[in-house]
Amino acid sequence: MVVGTAVANQILAEANTNLVDVKKKITETLKPATVTIKTPVAFAAKLVEEDIKADNVLGFLEGADPKLKNEVLVVTGHYDHIGLVQDPNATDKVNNGADDDGSGTTGVLMLAEAFAKAKKAGKGPKRSILFMTVVGEEKGLWGSEWYSDHPVFPLANTITNLNIDMIGRGDDDRPGDNNFVYIIGSNMLSDDLDRIGKKANTDYVNIVLDEKYNNRTDPNRFYYRSDHYNFAKHGIPVIFYFNGVHKDYHQPGDEVSKIDFPMLAKRAQLVYYTAWELANGEKRPVVNKNDDGTPKAN
């Protein structure tokens, strides 16, 4: 059920607040603004379905090895955002989404360009790579869910998903230090993938890999909240690259002027080198854990 601004304000008035003040409090504290309201509410609902065309955008780079080209590495980032602010009194109504996820979409395009140049120079990857910007992430991971349910390339041949969702800014919990990236999921299903990703960082980029959110019980549930999870739930190992939240998260202030472009490039380089190792390794990462983290039976 979706409650409009006017109805929400009527309900919140019982607690002497309103939707704008609640949103402001959440943005400033980055915590839920819970209130208890004892008031009777009656409503009627009806289901209205509307067909909307929404497309994932796929770019495929075929691998150079006759056998290994049948295995596919998938690199994703979502290109949708949340649209306009619903507050009629807002002076800036456009949620630009420069970091979420313009930065990730840019990262996917940078990787696609780099790998395409390598192939043109005769040094392309052995395995194939699918570069995919997906739609509907903000609505519930719709684009990646559709792909994982209707894959263009068999999931059995998909070796890993590297998902880039917000790599252009810092985190309010790490003020003044953007030389980091949160990695989530890298050891959830495959110790091989975790090792490969961390070695790529040590060998080539050397930024701080923060695993603060890399667990299934994190109250933010970031492991479940971006497009990589629609691969992980099918047993495909994943790494989610993320710079954390800031006061402009899902706000009009998430603008291009606030992007830290050197760090965006550095984080994208980390994804590139990790992808390179995966696409050229002798073997694909072994999945040695179940979805709940327990070891797989031999």
PyMOL commands that set and color helices and strands:
alter all, ss='L'
color gray80, all
select helices_A, chain A and resi 5-15+19-29+68-70+98-120+137-140+142-149+155-157+191-205+222-224+229-232+256-258+261-280
alter helices_A, ss='H'
color red, helices_A
select strands_A, chain A and resi 57-61+72-78+128-134+158-164+180-184+208-210+238-242
alter strands_A, ss='S'
color yellow, strands_A
deselect
rebuild
show_as cartoon
